[in-house]
Protein backbone atom coordinates (compact mmCIF):
# COMPACT_ATOMS: atom_id res chain seq x y z
CA UNK A 1 0.00 0.00 0.00
CA UNK A 2 2.81 2.40 0.87
CA UNK A 3 4.71 1.78 -2.36
CA UNK A 4 1.55 1.87 -4.48
CA UNK A 5 0.37 5.10 -2.88
CA UNK A 6 3.76 6.78 -3.29
CA UNK A 7 4.05 5.73 -6.93
CA UNK A 8 0.38 6.43 -7.63
CA UNK A 9 -0.14 3.00 -9.23
CA UNK A 10 -2.70 0.24 -8.60
CA UNK A 11 -1.97 -1.92 -5.56
CA UNK A 12 -1.98 -5.10 -7.65
CA UNK A 13 0.99 -3.82 -9.65
CA UNK A 14 3.24 -3.96 -6.58
CA UNK A 15 4.93 -7.16 -5.43
CA UNK A 16 7.06 -7.43 -2.31
CA UNK A 17 9.88 -9.96 -2.31
CA UNK A 18 11.84 -10.54 0.88
CA UNK A 19 15.34 -11.90 1.21
CA UNK A 20 16.52 -10.93 -2.26
CA UNK A 21 19.81 -9.63 -0.87
CA UNK A 22 21.84 -11.07 2.05
CA UNK A 23 20.62 -8.57 4.63
CA UNK A 24 20.47 -9.42 8.31
CA UNK A 25 17.20 -8.68 10.06
CA UNK A 26 15.42 -9.69 13.25
CA UNK A 27 11.96 -10.10 14.70
CA UNK A 28 9.18 -7.55 14.65
CA UNK A 29 8.58 -5.80 17.95
CA UNK A 30 8.33 -2.45 19.66
CA UNK A 31 5.82 -1.20 17.07
CA UNK A 32 8.64 -0.48 14.66
CA UNK A 33 7.62 -2.36 11.50
CA UNK A 34 5.71 0.40 9.73
CA UNK A 35 7.90 3.20 11.06
CA UNK A 36 11.07 1.41 9.94
CA UNK A 37 10.34 -0.97 7.07
CA UNK A 38 7.36 1.09 5.89
CA UNK A 39 9.38 4.28 5.76
CA UNK A 40 12.14 2.47 3.88
CA UNK A 41 9.55 1.38 1.30
CA UNK A 42 8.36 4.97 0.91
CA UNK A 43 11.91 6.28 0.53
CA UNK A 44 12.65 3.57 -2.05
CA UNK A 45 9.54 4.51 -4.05
CA UNK A 46 10.47 8.20 -3.96
CA UNK A 47 14.01 7.35 -5.02
CA UNK A 48 12.63 5.23 -7.87
CA UNK A 49 10.64 8.19 -9.17
CA UNK A 50 13.66 10.49 -9.14
CA UNK A 51 15.89 7.85 -10.73
CA UNK A 52 13.37 7.18 -13.48
CA UNK A 53 12.76 10.89 -14.04
CA UNK A 54 16.24 11.18 -15.57
CA UNK A 55 15.68 8.06 -17.67
CA UNK A 56 12.31 9.36 -18.85
CA UNK A 57 13.84 12.76 -19.70
CA UNK A 58 16.41 11.01 -21.84
CA UNK A 59 13.70 9.07 -23.67
CA UNK A 60 11.57 12.18 -24.09
CA UNK A 61 14.62 14.27 -25.10
CA UNK A 62 14.16 17.00 -22.51
CA UNK A 63 15.83 18.15 -19.29
CA UNK A 64 14.81 16.20 -16.15
CA UNK A 65 13.52 19.42 -14.62
CA UNK A 66 10.87 19.54 -17.35
CA UNK A 67 9.49 16.12 -16.52
CA UNK A 68 6.58 15.76 -14.13
CA UNK A 69 5.42 12.53 -12.55
CA UNK A 70 1.91 11.51 -11.49
CA UNK A 71 -0.02 8.25 -11.29
CA UNK A 72 2.64 6.11 -12.93
CA UNK A 73 3.32 8.46 -15.86
CA UNK A 74 6.21 10.79 -16.68
CA UNK A 75 5.09 13.73 -18.80
CA UNK A 76 6.83 16.78 -20.20
CA UNK A 77 5.50 19.93 -18.54
CA UNK A 78 3.21 21.80 -20.93
CA UNK A 79 3.53 19.08 -23.58
CA UNK A 80 1.74 15.88 -24.54
CA UNK A 81 4.91 13.81 -24.65
CA UNK A 82 4.89 11.17 -21.95
CA UNK A 83 6.04 7.69 -21.00
CA UNK A 84 4.69 5.32 -18.37
CA UNK A 85 6.77 4.06 -15.45
CA UNK A 86 6.19 0.43 -16.39
CA UNK A 87 6.82 1.12 -20.08
CA UNK A 88 10.13 2.70 -19.11
CA UNK A 89 11.04 -0.32 -16.98
CA UNK A 90 10.39 -2.62 -19.94
CA UNK A 91 12.94 -0.77 -22.02
CA UNK A 92 15.78 -0.91 -19.52
CA UNK A 93 16.57 -2.30 -16.05
CA UNK A 94 15.55 -0.01 -13.21
CA UNK A 95 16.93 -0.69 -9.73
CA UNK A 96 17.24 1.49 -6.65
CA UNK A 97 18.11 0.92 -3.01
CA UNK A 98 17.01 3.11 -0.13
CA UNK A 99 17.77 3.09 3.56
CA UNK A 100 17.25 5.43 6.45
CA UNK A 101 17.67 5.94 10.16
CA UNK A 102 14.47 6.41 12.10
CA UNK A 103 13.97 7.68 15.63
CA UNK A 104 11.63 6.53 18.38
CA UNK A 105 7.97 7.48 18.20
CA UNK A 106 5.74 8.47 21.09
CA UNK A 107 2.13 7.33 20.65
CA UNK A 108 -0.63 8.61 22.90
CA UNK A 109 -4.09 7.36 23.69
CA UNK A 110 -7.03 7.16 26.03
CA UNK A 111 -9.10 4.02 26.71
CA UNK A 112 -12.36 4.29 28.66
CA UNK A 113 -14.10 1.15 29.88
CA UNK A 114 -17.42 0.25 31.50
CA UNK A 115 -17.53 -3.02 33.47
CA UNK A 116 -20.47 -4.61 35.28
CA UNK A 117 -20.16 -7.41 37.87
CA UNK A 118 -22.95 -9.87 38.69
CA UNK A 119 -23.10 -9.80 42.51
CA UNK A 120 -24.63 -13.28 42.66
CA UNK A 121 -21.94 -15.04 40.63
CA UNK A 122 -19.00 -12.63 40.48
CA UNK A 123 -18.96 -12.86 36.68
CA UNK A 124 -17.63 -9.61 35.14
CA UNK A 125 -18.95 -8.20 31.88
CA UNK A 126 -17.30 -5.57 29.71
CA UNK A 127 -20.30 -3.44 28.72
CA UNK A 128 -18.41 -0.86 26.66
CA UNK A 129 -14.85 -0.25 25.55
CA UNK A 130 -13.78 2.94 23.80
CA UNK A 131 -10.24 3.41 22.50
CA UNK A 132 -8.86 6.64 21.07
CA UNK A 133 -5.27 6.34 19.88
CA UNK A 134 -2.75 8.66 18.30
CA UNK A 135 -0.65 6.40 16.07
CA UNK A 136 0.37 9.18 13.72
CA UNK A 137 -0.66 8.95 10.07
CA UNK A 138 -2.85 5.89 9.55
CA UNK A 139 -1.81 3.74 6.59
CA UNK A 140 -4.60 1.17 6.87
CA UNK A 141 -7.39 1.74 9.35
CA UNK A 142 -8.54 -1.89 9.20
CA UNK A 143 -5.07 -3.07 10.25
CA UNK A 144 -5.01 -0.53 13.08
CA UNK A 145 -8.42 -1.69 14.31
CA UNK A 146 -7.29 -5.31 14.19
CA UNK A 147 -4.19 -4.57 16.20
CA UNK A 148 -6.15 -2.63 18.82
CA UNK A 149 -8.87 -5.30 19.04
CA UNK A 150 -6.35 -8.10 19.47
CA UNK A 151 -4.24 -6.27 22.02
CA UNK A 152 -7.25 -5.15 24.07
CA UNK A 153 -8.54 -8.74 24.14
CA UNK A 154 -5.09 -9.93 25.20
CA UNK A 155 -5.11 -7.40 28.03
CA UNK A 156 -8.64 -8.40 29.04
CA UNK A 157 -7.51 -12.02 29.21
CA UNK A 158 -4.71 -11.08 31.55
CA UNK A 159 -7.07 -9.02 33.69
CA UNK A 160 -9.93 -11.50 34.03
CA UNK A 161 -8.62 -15.02 33.65
CA UNK A 162 -4.98 -15.77 32.89
CA UNK A 163 -3.22 -17.22 35.92
CA UNK A 164 -0.46 -19.80 36.40
CA UNK A 165 -1.34 -21.99 39.37
CA UNK A 166 1.00 -24.38 41.24
CA UNK A 167 0.17 -26.93 43.92
CA UNK A 168 1.22 -25.41 47.23
CA UNK A 169 2.57 -28.69 48.61
CA UNK A 170 4.29 -30.29 45.60
CA UNK A 171 5.00 -27.37 43.30
CA UNK A 172 3.25 -29.24 40.49
CA UNK A 173 1.96 -26.96 37.73
CA UNK A 174 -1.83 -27.25 37.73
CA UNK A 175 -2.52 -25.07 34.70
CA UNK A 176 -0.31 -26.93 32.25
CA UNK A 177 -2.68 -26.88 29.28
CA UNK A 178 -5.39 -24.69 27.81
CA UNK A 179 -7.92 -27.05 29.37
CA UNK A 180 -6.97 -25.51 32.70
CA UNK A 181 -5.40 -22.17 31.77
CA UNK A 182 -8.20 -19.90 30.61
CA UNK A 183 -7.56 -18.01 27.38
CA UNK A 184 -9.47 -14.91 26.26
CA UNK A 185 -12.29 -15.53 23.79
CA UNK A 186 -14.02 -13.25 21.32
CA UNK A 187 -17.07 -12.89 23.55
CA UNK A 188 -14.98 -11.42 26.35
CA UNK A 189 -14.85 -8.03 24.61
CA UNK A 190 -18.07 -7.88 22.56
CA UNK A 191 -17.71 -4.35 21.21
CA UNK A 192 -14.60 -2.22 20.95
CA UNK A 193 -15.03 1.26 19.50
CA UNK A 194 -11.78 2.48 17.94
CA UNK A 195 -11.11 6.06 16.89
CA UNK A 196 -8.01 7.75 15.52
CA UNK A 197 -6.49 11.00 16.69
CA UNK A 198 -3.47 11.26 14.40
CA UNK A 199 -0.60 13.58 15.27
CA UNK A 200 2.11 12.81 12.67
CA UNK A 201 5.55 11.87 13.93
CA UNK A 202 8.51 13.87 12.69
CA UNK A 203 10.92 10.97 13.22
CA UNK A 204 10.15 8.94 10.10
CA UNK A 205 9.19 9.44 6.46
CA UNK A 206 5.61 8.26 6.93
CA UNK A 207 4.78 10.25 10.04
CA UNK A 208 3.52 7.06 11.70
CA UNK A 209 3.69 5.88 15.30
CA UNK A 210 3.37 2.43 16.83
CA UNK A 211 -0.02 0.99 17.72
CA UNK A 212 0.59 -2.73 18.24
CA UNK A 213 1.03 -2.51 22.00
CA UNK A 214 -1.47 0.25 22.70
CA UNK A 215 -4.32 -2.15 23.44
CA UNK A 216 -2.28 -4.11 26.00
CA UNK A 217 -0.81 -0.99 27.58
CA UNK A 218 -4.13 0.79 28.00
CA UNK A 219 -6.53 -2.09 28.68
CA UNK A 220 -4.76 -3.26 31.84
CA UNK A 221 -5.21 -0.06 33.90
CA UNK A 222 -8.50 0.82 32.24
CA UNK A 223 -10.16 -2.52 33.03
CA UNK A 224 -8.54 -2.77 36.47
CA UNK A 225 -9.78 0.68 37.42
CA UNK A 226 -13.28 -0.16 36.16
CA UNK A 227 -13.44 -3.32 38.27
CA UNK A 228 -12.18 -1.63 41.44
CA UNK A 229 -14.52 1.30 40.80
CA UNK A 230 -17.46 -1.12 40.60
CA UNK A 231 -16.47 -2.71 43.92
CA UNK A 232 -15.61 0.51 45.73
CA UNK A 233 -19.19 1.18 46.99
CA UNK A 234 -18.91 -2.15 48.86
CA UNK A 235 -15.75 -0.99 50.57
CA UNK A 236 -13.28 -2.93 48.41
CA UNK A 237 -10.24 -0.71 47.89
CA UNK A 238 -7.75 -3.16 46.39
CA UNK A 239 -7.78 -6.48 44.56
CA UNK A 240 -5.00 -8.34 42.79
CA UNK A 241 -5.66 -9.58 39.29
CA UNK A 242 -6.69 -11.78 37.66
CA UNK A 243 -10.24 -10.80 38.54
CA UNK A 244 -11.77 -14.24 38.17
CA UNK A 245 -15.46 -14.74 38.99
CA UNK A 246 -14.45 -16.69 42.12
CA UNK A 247 -12.16 -13.92 43.35
CA UNK A 248 -14.77 -11.23 42.66
CA UNK A 249 -17.50 -13.31 44.34
CA UNK A 250 -15.39 -13.78 47.47
CA UNK A 251 -14.54 -10.06 47.51
CA UNK A 252 -18.22 -9.16 47.32
CA UNK A 253 -19.16 -11.67 50.04
CA UNK A 254 -16.30 -10.59 52.30
CA UNK A 255 -17.26 -6.94 51.88
CA UNK A 256 -20.85 -7.77 52.78
CA UNK A 257 -19.74 -9.35 56.06
CA UNK A 258 -17.45 -6.48 57.02
Secondary structure, DSSP 8 states (H G I E B T S, - for coil): -HHHHHHT--GGG------SS--------TT-HIIIIIHHHHHHHHHHHHHHHHHHHHHHTS-GGGEEEETTEEEETTSS-EEEHHHHHHHS---------------EEEEEEEEEE-TTT--EEEEEEEEEEE-BS-S-HHHHHHHHHHHHHHHHHHHHT----B-TTT--BS--STTTS----GGGS--EEEEE-----SSSTT-B---TTHHHHHHHHHHHHHHHHHHHTTT-----S---HHHHHHHHHHHHH-
